[in-house]
Amino acid sequence: MDIKNIKGSVFEQKTDAVVLFIQEGRLNSSKSVLQADKLLQGRVGKHSLVVDFTGKPGQVLLIQGDSNNAKLFVVSGLGDEKTFAKDANKKLEAYRSATGSAFQKLSGMKIKSVCVDVPSVSSDVSQAIAEAVELASYQYNSYKSKPKKSALESVVFANGNEKGIASGQLRAKAAILARDLVNTPAQHMRPVDLANSALDIAKKDKRVKVTVLNRDEIKKKGMRAFLAIAQGSHAEPKFLHLVYKPAKSSGKKIVLVGKGLTFDSGGLSLKDAKNMYTMKMDMAGAAAVLGVFSVISQLNVKAEVHGIIAACENMPGGNAIRPGDVVSSMSGKTIEILHTDAEGRVTLADSLFYGSKLKPSMMIDLATLTGACVVALGEEIAGLMSNDKRVSEKIKKASDASGELIWELPLFDGYKHELKSKFADMKNDTSPWAGSVSAGLFLKEFVGNTPWAHIDIAGPAYAERAYSSYTPIGGTGFGVRMLLNLLENE
């Protein structure tokens, strides 16, 4: 989609549709809406009364234009100004949501061109609107024989901020790559395919280097915990190490670890059919990391950034790991496998230990790790756990700015007894109580003194219903924009 910025009135543009924003209850005081009402001979006001449009969040008013202006006028509600007047981040999310609502309405129409009235010169507002335009317009049609293509070809921002528009498009582009990777069926997104996606990123960006280890090389590194989960599948596991080095470094080194289970059947502790069909999404953490690396140079991040992904399938083959088996991790700690469907923490044990040896100033992992986190926080909010308050505060700040919601959970040492095994140093399965916290405590055992945070994205990584106006069903790309916001400030 072509997006460009122009100076001048939105009402002077030759376009199929004009998008206007309005705060709740401001129908009679918004300059742009009053101007539209005058052009349309009072139809905005009359129609708003008929359909009870007041500018509430999610409300969209459609008014037919005439031959002298746009074919269609779209007025999208921002909600009550009081809810975001003192919170810049809530204001940005209001613009994302309102933009998404408007473009969702337009998606099924034969609208080729849209002009958006940008009501602020702020780069942040233009960025938020640009993000939402791209994210709300997203479609995944790769496997449809007769895909319904959007008619939309071009979007013009009237009086937007050029820098903000470009930044928003980049962030959306990165999230869309993550969505595409998650939405790809598992038969075409095996560990080698994920590795090839990383190599494609490096081919396009000379500042990104990628090392891909095969099974024998992984074994030489001592990552036997990772290999234990992979051994039930015919698909060869791959260990990916991406490195971005800026032209001028801030001196900081950050490690991003993404869980990379390209398909999770549960192994011998087999999932039922209802809980298995979405398990192509169990590499959403890895997808988010690759999304970040796809644009990291263009955002001119100053920190040195490493991406770590242990990619494999968890399958119930004849050589699969068995409940009761004991495996040795790269750290030397032994793990009793009581439940083969608690596999993510086992692969992450080796990934996190490997990452900690790089001696980063900060390490963050993203993983679709526990159903317990979804039970606690629902489908829209990720769980955050950290051993370092400075790191958790940075992530929360980035979360607020991006509109990607997180909630901090305690790494309560009183639950460490849950990890005790009778036959090994620790076990991979715990009681059903506080399952997300005990999983976080398990991971903490492999990071040493590294400032670290774990983000459990099991809820928001994959949407079985569209939970926002710019989030479709399927892969959401959750975490990408949040991480980019964090990295940009390091």
N, C-alpha and C positions, 0 to 999 in steps of 0.2 A: 504494500500500500504506500502511495506517495503522500507524504505530509510536508506541507510548506507553510511559511508564515508570511503574512502581508500586513502592511500598515494601511489603516483606513476602516471605514464603517463596514460592518458585516452586512448591512442592508444594501450596499452598493455592489455586491458580488454576484456574478452569474453562477448560480449553483442550484442543485436540486433541492437541498434542504439546508436550513439554518438552525443551529442549536443555540439556545439561550438558557442561562441558569437563573434561578430565582430563589431567594430565601423565603421561608414559610411566612405567609401573611403580608408579603411585600408586593402583591400584584399591582397595587395602585400607586406604588412609589418607585418601582424599578425603572430606571431610564430606558434601558434596552427593551423591556417588555412593553412599556408605554408607547415607545416608538413603533414597535411591531403592531400594537393595537391600533395605532393611528393609521399605519399603512394598510391594515386589513379592515379598516372601517368599523372598528369596535368588536371584531369577531373574537379576539382573545378574551376580553372580559366576558362576553356573552357565553362563550363556550365553557369557560372555567366555571361559571355558575351552574350550567347544565350538568357537568360531570363532577361537581364539587372539588375542583382542583384548587389547592391552597399553597402548594409548594412543599408538601411533606416529603420526607425521604422516600424515594421509589416512585413517586408520582410523576407521570409524564403527560403533558398536554400536546396533542397534535392538532394543528390548524392548517387547513388547505390554503395555499398562497394563490397568486393569480399571475397573469402573463407578465406583469411588470416587475416581479421579484421572484423569490424562491417558490418552488412548487409546494413546499411544505415547511411549516415552522414548528419546531420542536422546543417546548419549554420544559426543562427538567428541574425538579425540586431538590434543593439543598438541605431542607429542614430548617429548624428554628435556629436563628443566629446565636441565641443564648447558649446553645449546646457546644458551640465551637469558638465563640468570640474571644475567649481567653486561652485557647489551646490551638496553636498553629497546626499541630499534627491532626487534630480532629477536623479542622477546616480542610486540610488536604484530603483526608479520607472522604469527607462530604463531597468534594469535587470528583474524586475517583468514582464514588458510588453513583453520583448524578450523571456523570459522563457515561458510565457503563449502562445505566438504565436507558439513556437516550439512544445509544448505539444498539442496544438489544432490540429496542422498538424498530429501528431502521433496518435491522439485519434481514428481515424477510421481505423487504420492499425493493422495488426496482429503482433504487437511489444510487446513482453513480458518483455524485459529488456532494460533499457536505462542507459547510463553513461554520466554524465554532467561534462564538463570541467569547473571547478570553477577558474576564472582567478585572484582571489584575496584571500589573507588569512584573510581579514576583516570578522569579525563575522556578520556585518551588511549585506554584500553582500550575504553570505551564507544564512542568515535569509530571505532575500528578495527572493532569488531563491527558497528556500524551501517552502515559503508561496505560491509562484506562481505555483509550481509543484502541490501542493495539491488543490489549488483553481481552477486552470485551468482543472484539471482532474475530478472535481466534476460532478456527475450526480444524478438526483433525479428520480428514477425509481420505487418508492414504489407502484405505482398504475398501472403499466404496466404489462399485463399478460405475455408478452414475452419481457422482457427488454433486450436491447442490452448492454451487459456487456463489459467493457473495457478489452482488452487483457493484458494491462500493469499490471505486478505483482511486479516488483522491479525497484528501481532507485538507482544508485550509484553516489555519488559525488566524483569526483577525486580532492583531495587536498582541500577539503572544511574545514570550521571551525565547529567543533563538537557542540560547544555551540550555534552558530548561527543557525545551522540546527535544533537542538532540539527546540530552541525558535520559529523559523519559523513554524515548524510543530504544536506546541501548539497553536499559534495564528490562523493558518488556521483551526485547529480542532474546535476552539471556534466559528469562523465565519461560519463554515460548520454546526454546531449545530443550529445557528441562521437561516441559510438558510433552513435547514430541517423544523424547526418550522414554518417559514413563508410559505413554499411551501405546508405544510400539508393542505388538504381541510378543510374548516371550520366545516364540520360535525364531523370531528375527532380532531378538535382543538378548543374545547369549553373552557370556563373558567376553568372547572375542569381539563381538559387535560393540560392546561398551568400550573396549580397548581401542577399537578403530575410530570411534567417535572422539576419543581423547587425542589420538594421533592426527585426526583431521583438524582439530583445533590448533595443534602445534604447527601444522603445515601452513596455516593462515597467519600465524603470529610468531615472529622470530624471537620474541621475548619469552615464549612458553616452550619448555622442553618436557618431553614425556619419556619415561622409562617403563617398559612393560615386561614383567617377569612371567615366565611360564612355570609349569608345575615343578620341574626339576630345580629351577632357580629359586622358587619359593621354598622348596624343601631345604636347600642349602642355607637359606636365611634362618631356618629354624622355626618357620611359621606352621607348626604342626597342628595347632588349633584350627586355623583357617582351613588347612588341607583336610582335616577330619570332617568338616561340614561339606566340603566339596566332593568327597570320595564316592558318594552315592550316585553321582551324575556322570554321564559320558562326556559332557561338555567340559573342556579343560578350563581350570580356573586361571584367572589372570590377576596379577597384582600391579596396580598402576600408581606411579609416582610422577605427578606433574609439578613443575617448578616454574614460577614466574619471577623474573628478576627485573626490577625497574631500572630505567636509565640513571636515575638519581635516587638512591635508597634513603629511607628515613632511619635505617639502622635496625628496624624491627623485623622479626621473622614470625610469620603466622602460619599455622598448620590447620588445614581444613580436612576433616576425615568424613567420608560419606559411606554409609552402609550400601553394599553393592550386591545384594541377593537378586539376581536377574529373574529368578522364579523360586518361590518358596512353597513347596508342597507340604511342608511340615516334616519331611523325612519319614522315618518309620513311625514316629508319633504323628500319623497322617491327619491333616486337616479334613473336615467334611467338605462336601462340594460347595456348600453355601459360603464357606469362608476361604475357599481356595481360588475362585475364579478371578478375583482382583489381584492375585499375588504377583502379577507382572510388575506391580507398583512397589515391590519390596526393595527396589534399587533407587527410590526417589531421593534418598540422601546423596547417593553418587551422582544422580542426575543434576541435583542442585549445585554440587561442586563443579561439575562440567559446565553448567550454565554460567557460573561465576567466571571460570577461566576463559570462556568464549569472548568476553568483553573486557577483561581486566586491564589489558593494555590501553584500550580506547578510553577508559575512565582514568587512566594515568595514576593508578594506585602506587603509592610511594613505598609501601612495605614489600619485603620479599615474601612471597606466598607459596606454600606447598600444598598440593592436593593428594590425599592418600585414599585409594579405593581397593578393597579386597573383593574382587568380583567372582561370583560362583553361583551355582544352583544348589538348592537343598532338595534332593530327590531320594526316594526309597528304593534305590537299586540294590543288587545283591551284595555290593561292597559297602553299603551305607553304614554310617556310624550307628551303633546300637545303644539304647538306653542302658546305663550301667557301665559303659566304656569309660576309660580315663585317658585323657589326652594331655600332652605337654605343650604349653604355649611358648612363644618366643622369649618371654620373660623368664622362663624356667618354672613358673608356677604350673601346677597340674590342676586339671579341671575334670570333675566327674560329670558326665553327660547323663542327666536324669531324664531330660525331655528334649528330643531332637528338634522340636519346634521352638525352642528357645535358642535358636542358632545364631541370631544376629550379634548377640553379646559375645559369642565365642569368636566369630570372625573379627569383631571389633577389638577384642583383646590383643590380637597380634597387630592390627592396624594402629591402635593407640600407642602400644609399646614402641613400635617402629617410629611413629611420629614424635614421641617423647625424646628419642635418641637424637633428633635433629636440634634439640635444645631451643625450642621456640619461645618467644615471649608470650605467646598465647596459642592454645590449641582448642578447636571447636569441632565436635562431631555432630552430624545430623543423621538420624536413623529412624526408620519406621519400626520402632523397637517393641512397644508393648501395647496390647489391647487395654491394659489397665489404665494407661494414660488417656485413652479415648473415653473410658468409663468415667474417669475423674474430671476431664476438661471438655469432653464433647468433640465434635468433628472439626471445629473451626480454630481451636487453640492448641498450640504446641506446648509441651512441658519443658521447662528449663531447670537444669541442676548444675551446680558449679562448686568447685573448691576454692574459688577466688572471687571475692565481692567485686573487685574492679572489673573483672571480665564480665560477670553477670550484669553489672550496671551498664556497660557498653552495649551489650546485646539488647537489653531492655530499651535503651535509648534508640537503637537502630530499629527495633521492632515498632516502637511508637511512630517513628518517622516513615516507615514503609507501609504501615497498616497491616503487617503480618503479625498476628496476635500470639503472644507467649505468656505463660504464667509460671513463676518460679515455685518449684517444689523443694522440700528440704532433703538434703543428703544426711539423713539422721543416722548417726553412728550406732544408735541403740538397736537398729535393725540389722547390723552386720552379722549377727548370729544366724541370720537366714542363709548366709552363704556357706556355712560350715558343712563340710562333707566328712563322712566316716572313713572314706577310702582315698581321698585326695586333698589337696590344699583348699579347694573350694568346689562348689557345685553350681550348675547353670540353671537350676530350677528352685523356686522358693514357694512359700505359701501364697495363697491368692490375695493376701492382704498387703496393700501398699506395693503392688508388683512393679510399678514404674520406678519407685524409690529404690527398691532392692536391686533392680536392673542397673540403676545409676551407681549404686554402691559397688556392684560387680565391676563396672567399667573403671571406676576410680582406682581399683587395685592395680591398674596397668598404666597409669599416667605418671606415677612417681610424684615429684614436686612441681611438675609442669602446671602453670596456670591454665586451667581447663574448664570447659563447659560442655555439657551434653544437652542436645535439643532433641526431644522425642517428638517426631513429626507424624506419628502413626495416624493421628486424626486428620489434620489438614492437608496431607500430601496428596490425597486422592479423594475426589468429591463424587459421591454417588447421587448427590443432588447439588444443584448450583446454589451454593450458600452465599454468594454475593453477585452483584450485577456484572462483575468482570471476571468471575471465576466460573468456568464451564464444568460440566460433568466430565470426570476423568482426572488426569494429571493436572495439578494446579501450579506447579513450579514453586511451591512454597519454600521460603528460605532464601531464594536467590536475591531478591531485592533487599531483604534485610541484611544479608551478608555483604552485598555491594555497598550499602550505606555505611556499614561498620568499617569495611576496608578503606573506603574513601577518606575516612577520618583518622587513619593510622599513619 
